[in-house]
Amino acid sequence: MSAMTSSTAPGASVAYGVSTGVPVVEAGGVPGAGRVLPTRAELAAVLPWPGLRRGSTVAVHGSVSLLFALLAEATANGSWAAVVGLSGISLVAAAEAGVELARLAVVPRPGSDPAGVVAALLDGVDLVVVGGTRRIADPDARRLSARARNRGSVLLPFGPWPGAEVQLRCAGASWRGLGQGHGYLRERAVTVHAGGRGAASRPRSCRLLLPARDGAVGVPADEPAEIARPRLRSVGC
């Protein structure tokens, strides 16, 4: 199953069958140069920009929930996104995380030329997620990052990617919701670590709920304090 909608705005060009959705080219010839796509406020602590900078490559490692959190705010505010090469993606989970499915294209099996599919999507989509990154040779990966810079799109590899400006990883995951032998898993607390080069060279980290109880991203409350145990006191005989 895939959520895919086709539309062509007035004056938009079409390349490889994909309508060009990036903004009108500004001074310097780079679409949306210097602009950012919005992200959830909870992610601001780890990103080097106040959102996802157009033309950047942000690699996400090991967390589909974090990937959905990066797509949610942008698609909710009118941006288009595509996910390539992630055949097991759950659209229900994406919707719960806040991703606007009407603006999401899914290409679970890109065939024998995944780099060509990604290149075509970068011409017409604001955010492009790439799964199966090990199938793309390093020279092709660098060319795709350069294409994203030229087109003003955001490239989001899900896995290792040479030359990515930002690398995002999750660690220290702990599920919450179970009581004393009963209940349901409700939310997962993780530490998101960010590193990279340039503006992202200073390591950053923050503690987030991915997902929170409503399926979206949240900020965990303070860790519960230890249960107070009654203290023994000596009494006179």
Phi, psi and chi 1 to 4 in degrees:
 res  aa     phi    psi   chi1   chi2   chi3   chi4
   1 MET       -  139.1  176.9 -179.1  179.8      -
   2 SER  -140.8  149.0   65.9      -      -      -
   3 ALA  -102.6  112.8      -      -      -      -
   4 MET  -144.7  127.1 -167.5  166.6 -172.1      -
   5 THR  -127.4  140.2  -55.9      -      -      -
   6 SER  -114.7  131.5  174.4      -      -      -
   7 SER  -154.0  150.8   69.1      -      -      -
   8 THR  -127.1  118.8  -55.1      -      -      -
   9 ALA   -73.5  154.6      -      -      -      -
  10 PRO   -57.8  131.4  -24.4   33.2      -      -
  11 GLY    83.7   -3.5      -      -      -      -
  12 ALA   -79.9  144.2      -      -      -      -
  13 SER   -91.2  165.1   61.5      -      -      -
  14 VAL  -124.5  128.6  175.2      -      -      -
  15 ALA  -128.6  127.8      -      -      -      -
  16 TYR    55.8   31.4  -58.3   97.4      -      -
  17 GLY    80.7    4.8      -      -      -      -
  18 VAL  -112.5  125.7  179.8      -      -      -
  19 SER   -71.0  141.2   60.9      -      -      -
  20 THR   -76.9  112.0  -56.8      -      -      -
  21 GLY  -102.4   -5.1      -      -      -      -
  22 VAL   -73.1  157.6  -66.8      -      -      -
  23 PRO   -63.3  168.5  -20.3   31.3      -      -
  24 VAL   -60.8  140.8  176.3      -      -      -
  25 VAL   -61.2  131.3  175.0      -      -      -
  26 GLU  -100.1 -171.2  -61.7  177.4  -10.2      -
  27 ALA   -57.5  138.1      -      -      -      -
  28 GLY    94.6   -8.5      -      -      -      -
  29 GLY    81.5    4.9      -      -      -      -
  30 VAL  -107.8  120.8  178.4      -      -      -
  31 PRO   -61.5  130.7  -17.1   28.9      -      -
  32 GLY    63.3   26.0      -      -      -      -
  33 ALA   -55.5  131.6      -      -      -      -
  34 GLY    78.6   -1.2      -      -      -      -
  35 ARG   -97.4  161.8  -63.6 -168.7   -2.5 -143.9
  36 VAL  -126.1  151.3  -63.3      -      -      -
  37 LEU   -91.6  143.2  -61.5  175.8      -      -
  38 PRO   -68.2  149.6   25.9  -34.3      -      -
  39 THR  -130.7  166.3   57.2      -      -      -
  40 ARG   -58.7  140.9  -64.3  -69.4  -63.3 -100.5
  41 ALA   -59.5  -29.5      -      -      -      -
  42 GLU   -64.4  -21.8  -64.1   88.6  -14.5      -
  43 LEU   -89.4   -5.8  -65.6  169.9      -      -
  44 ALA   -62.5  -26.1      -      -      -      -
  45 ALA   -69.8  -20.5      -      -      -      -
  46 VAL  -111.4  -13.1  -68.0      -      -      -
  47 LEU   -90.7  142.0  -70.1  173.4      -      -
  48 PRO   -75.9  -10.4   27.0  -33.8      -      -
  49 TRP  -120.8  166.7  -40.6  -70.6      -      -
  50 PRO   -77.1   24.1   27.5  -34.9      -      -
  51 GLY   170.1 -159.3      -      -      -      -
  52 LEU   -95.1  111.7  -69.1  168.4      -      -
  53 ARG   -70.7  131.2 -177.4  174.6   60.2   79.3
  54 ARG   -60.8  137.1  -74.5 -170.8  175.9  -82.8
  55 GLY    90.7   -2.7      -      -      -      -
  56 SER   -93.2  162.7   64.6      -      -      -
  57 THR  -119.2  118.7  -61.2      -      -      -
  58 VAL  -120.6  110.4  178.6      -      -      -
  59 ALA   -87.8  131.6      -      -      -      -
  60 VAL  -112.0  131.8  179.7      -      -      -
  61 HIS  -117.3  119.5  -61.7  -94.3      -      -
  62 GLY    78.9    1.3      -      -      -      -
  63 SER  -137.5  107.5  174.7      -      -      -
  64 VAL   -68.0  -32.7  175.6      -      -      -
  65 SER   -61.1  -40.2  -65.0      -      -      -
  66 LEU   -66.1  -38.5  178.0   55.9      -      -
  67 LEU   -60.7  -46.7 -167.4   61.2      -      -
  68 PHE   -62.0  -39.2  -70.8  159.0      -      -
  69 ALA   -62.1  -34.4      -      -      -      -
  70 LEU   -71.4  -31.0  -69.5  169.2      -      -
  71 LEU   -83.1  -25.4  -63.9  177.3      -      -
  72 ALA   -58.8  -56.4      -      -      -      -
  73 GLU   -66.6  -39.3 -163.8   72.6    8.5      -
  74 ALA   -64.7  -46.6      -      -      -      -
  75 THR   -69.0  -32.9   56.6      -      -      -
  76 ALA   -67.2  -22.3      -      -      -      -
  77 ASN  -103.6   19.8  -78.1  -87.3      -      -
  78 GLY   104.1   -4.2      -      -      -      -
  79 SER   -80.6  155.5  -66.3      -      -      -
  80 TRP  -104.5  144.7  -71.4   77.1      -      -
  81 ALA  -134.6  155.6      -      -      -      -
  82 ALA  -136.9  143.6      -      -      -      -
  83 VAL  -119.8  120.6  177.2      -      -      -
  84 VAL  -116.6  128.9 -179.8      -      -      -
  85 GLY    80.5   16.7      -      -      -      -
  86 LEU  -114.9   85.2  -73.7  177.9      -      -
  87 SER   -69.7  -23.6   57.4      -      -      -
  88 GLY   -95.3   14.1      -      -      -      -
  89 ILE   -64.6  139.8 -168.0  172.5      -      -
  90 SER  -101.0  115.1  168.7      -      -      -
  91 LEU   -71.3  -27.6  -64.3 -178.5      -      -
  92 VAL   -63.7  -46.8  172.8      -      -      -
  93 ALA   -63.5  -37.8      -      -      -      -
  94 ALA   -62.7  -44.0      -      -      -      -
  95 ALA   -64.6  -41.3      -      -      -      -
  96 GLU   -62.9  -31.0  -70.6  177.6  -12.7      -
  97 ALA   -78.3   -6.2      -      -      -      -
  98 GLY   102.9    4.4      -      -      -      -
  99 VAL   -71.8  132.4  178.2      -      -      -
 100 GLU   -82.0  103.7  178.9   54.9   63.9      -
 101 LEU   -65.6  -25.5  -63.2 -174.4      -      -
 102 ALA   -66.9  -14.4      -      -      -      -
 103 ARG  -116.4   24.8  -62.8 -170.0 -177.9   92.4
 104 LEU  -121.7  125.3  178.7   67.9      -      -
 105 ALA  -105.1  137.0      -      -      -      -
 106 VAL  -120.1  125.3  179.2      -      -      -
 107 VAL  -121.6   83.3 -173.8      -      -      -
 108 PRO   -66.0  -34.0   22.7  -32.1      -      -
 109 ARG  -128.5   96.0  -70.9  172.8  -70.0  -83.2
 110 PRO   -78.2    1.6   27.2  -33.8      -      -
 111 GLY    83.0 -155.6      -      -      -      -
 112 SER   -82.4   -7.9   60.0      -      -      -
 113 ASP  -129.9   67.8 -175.3   19.9      -      -
 114 PRO   -61.3  -34.7   21.2  -32.0      -      -
 115 ALA   -63.2  -38.3      -      -      -      -
 116 GLY   -66.2  -37.9      -      -      -      -
 117 VAL   -64.9  -45.5  173.0      -      -      -
 118 VAL   -62.3  -42.1  173.2      -      -      -
 119 ALA   -60.5  -41.6      -      -      -      -
 120 ALA   -65.3  -40.4      -      -      -      -
 121 LEU   -68.3  -34.6  -72.1  167.2      -      -
 122 LEU   -62.5  -23.1  -72.7  171.3      -      -
 123 ASP   -73.2  -19.8  -74.8  -11.0      -      -
 124 GLY  -136.5    2.1      -      -      -      -
 125 VAL  -127.4  143.6 -179.8      -      -      -
 126 ASP   -70.4  -42.6  -61.2  -62.0      -      -
 127 LEU  -129.1  131.2  -53.8  101.7      -      -
 128 VAL  -126.7  118.0  179.5      -      -      -
 129 VAL   -92.1  136.4  175.5      -      -      -
 130 VAL  -122.0  114.0 -175.5      -      -      -
 131 GLY   -94.4  173.1      -      -      -      -
 132 GLY    57.9   43.6      -      -      -      -
 133 THR   -62.9  -25.0   56.8      -      -      -
 134 ARG   -71.5  -12.9  -63.3 -172.0 -174.1  -80.0
 135 ARG   -80.8   -9.8  -67.3 -175.2   57.4 -159.1
 136 ILE  -104.9  121.7  -62.7  178.7      -      -
 137 ALA   -64.5  151.0      -      -      -      -
 138 ASP   -55.3  -44.7  -74.2   -0.1      -      -
 139 PRO   -60.4  -38.6  -24.3   35.6      -      -
 140 ASP   -66.9  -38.4  -71.6  -24.7      -      -
 141 ALA   -61.8  -42.0      -      -      -      -
 142 ARG   -66.9  -37.6  -67.8 -171.3  176.7   91.1
 143 ARG   -65.6  -36.6  -79.8 -167.9  -73.3  -90.8
 144 LEU   -67.9  -38.6  -70.6  172.7      -      -
 145 SER   -63.0  -40.6  -70.7      -      -      -
 146 ALA   -64.5  -37.8      -      -      -      -
 147 ARG   -65.8  -40.7 -166.0 -179.1 -168.0   95.8
 148 ALA   -60.7  -40.9      -      -      -      -
 149 ARG   -62.3  -43.4  -76.9 -165.7  -61.1  -87.7
 150 ASN   -69.8  -33.0  -68.6  -26.4      -      -
 151 ARG   -91.0  -13.3  -61.1  -62.9 -169.9  -91.7
 152 GLY    76.3   23.9      -      -      -      -
 153 SER   -95.9  168.7  -58.9      -      -      -
 154 VAL  -109.8  123.7  177.8      -      -      -
 155 LEU   -99.5  126.7 -174.5   61.3      -      -
 156 LEU  -123.4   81.6  -65.6  165.8      -      -
 157 PRO   -68.1  137.8  -11.0   25.7      -      -
 158 PHE  -101.4   81.4 -171.9   64.4      -      -
 159 GLY   139.8 -172.5      -      -      -      -
 160 PRO   -63.8  141.9   21.7  -31.9      -      -
 161 TRP  -153.2  118.7 -164.9  -92.8      -      -
 162 PRO   -65.2  132.4   23.8  -33.4      -      -
 163 GLY    80.7   10.2      -      -      -      -
 164 ALA   -63.8  136.5      -      -      -      -
 165 GLU   -68.3  -36.1  -73.8  111.9  -48.4      -
 166 VAL  -127.5  138.9 -177.8      -      -      -
 167 GLN  -120.1  123.0  -53.3  -85.8   -6.9      -
 168 LEU  -114.8  129.8  -62.2  177.6      -      -
 169 ARG  -135.7  150.5  -67.7  177.9  171.6   83.1
 170 CYS  -110.1  142.1  -68.3      -      -      -
 171 ALA  -147.0  166.9      -      -      -      -
 172 GLY    62.0   41.2      -      -      -      -
 173 ALA   -72.8  139.5      -      -      -      -
 174 SER  -144.6  126.8   61.8      -      -      -
 175 TRP   -84.7  147.2  -77.0   94.7      -      -
 176 ARG  -129.1  157.7  -58.0  176.2  177.8 -176.4
 177 GLY   130.3  -27.6      -      -      -      -
 178 LEU   -76.8  136.9  -69.0  177.6      -      -
 179 GLY   -93.5 -145.9      -      -      -      -
 180 GLN   -80.3   77.1  -63.4  -62.6  -39.7      -
 181 GLY    84.5   13.2      -      -      -      -
 182 HIS  -151.8  169.9   60.9   85.6      -      -
 183 GLY   105.3 -172.3      -      -      -      -
 184 TYR  -129.6  151.0  -63.1   90.7      -      -
 185 LEU   -67.4  123.4  -64.7  174.2      -      -
 186 ARG  -111.2  -35.3  -58.8  -69.6 -172.7 -175.8
 187 GLU  -154.9  158.6   57.1 -168.7   23.2      -
 188 ARG  -126.0  121.8 -176.3 -176.1   66.8  153.3
 189 ALA   -93.1  131.7      -      -      -      -
 190 VAL  -137.5  158.9  -60.5      -      -      -
 191 THR  -102.1  121.3  -59.1      -      -      -
 192 VAL   -94.3  122.0  179.2      -      -      -
 193 HIS  -107.4  137.4  -63.7  -79.1      -      -
 194 ALA  -127.1  139.4      -      -      -      -
 195 GLY  -150.4 -173.8      -      -      -      -
 196 GLY   150.8 -143.5      -      -      -      -
 197 ARG  -134.5  168.5   55.9 -169.5 -179.0   84.1
 198 GLY    62.4 -126.0      -      -      -      -
 199 ALA   -64.5  -18.3      -      -      -      -
 200 ALA  -101.0   12.9      -      -      -      -
 201 SER   -70.1  -24.3   59.2      -      -      -
 202 ARG   -83.3  119.5 -180.0  172.8   65.9   86.0
 203 PRO   -61.2  140.3  -20.8   32.5      -      -
 204 ARG  -133.0  156.3  -56.4  164.3 -174.6 -114.2
 205 SER  -156.0  155.5   64.7      -      -      -
 206 CYS  -155.7  158.2   68.4      -      -      -
 207 ARG   -98.1  125.7 -166.4   74.7  171.3  161.8
 208 LEU  -133.5  162.0  -65.1  177.3      -      -
 209 LEU   -98.3  116.4  -65.0  175.6      -      -
 210 LEU  -137.6   92.7  -74.1  171.3      -      -
 211 PRO   -91.5  163.5   33.8  -35.7      -      -
 212 ALA   -82.9 -175.7      -      -      -      -
 213 ARG   -61.5  -29.1  -71.9  176.3 -178.5  -98.4
 214 ASP   -90.9    4.6   60.2   -2.8      -      -
 215 GLY    92.2  -13.1      -      -      -      -
 216 ALA   -91.9 -162.4      -      -      -      -
 217 VAL   -97.8  148.0   60.1      -      -      -
 218 GLY  -150.4  175.6      -      -      -      -
 219 VAL  -111.0  123.9  177.0      -      -      -
 220 PRO   -69.1  146.2   24.4  -31.4      -      -
 221 ALA   -71.6  173.6      -      -      -      -
 222 ASP   -57.2  146.0  -67.4  -21.9      -      -
 223 GLU   -58.2  138.8  -63.4  -72.1  -20.7      -
 224 PRO   -60.4  137.5   20.6  -31.5      -      -
 225 ALA   -70.1  157.1      -      -      -      -
 226 GLU   -62.5  144.6  -68.8 -174.8   -5.9      -
 227 ILE   -65.1  126.0  -61.0  174.8      -      -
 228 ALA   -67.8  130.7      -      -      -      -
 229 ARG  -104.4  141.2  -61.3 -175.1  178.5 -175.7
 230 PRO   -63.3  136.2   22.9  -33.6      -      -
 231 ARG   -90.1  140.9  -65.1 -176.1  178.8  179.7
 232 LEU   -83.0  138.7  -61.9  177.5      -      -
 233 ARG  -128.1  147.8   60.6 -175.3  177.4   86.4
 234 SER   -76.4  143.9   60.0      -      -      -
 235 VAL  -125.2  149.3  -65.5      -      -      -
 236 GLY   -72.5  146.2      -      -      -      -
 237 CYS   -76.8      -  -64.9      -      -      -
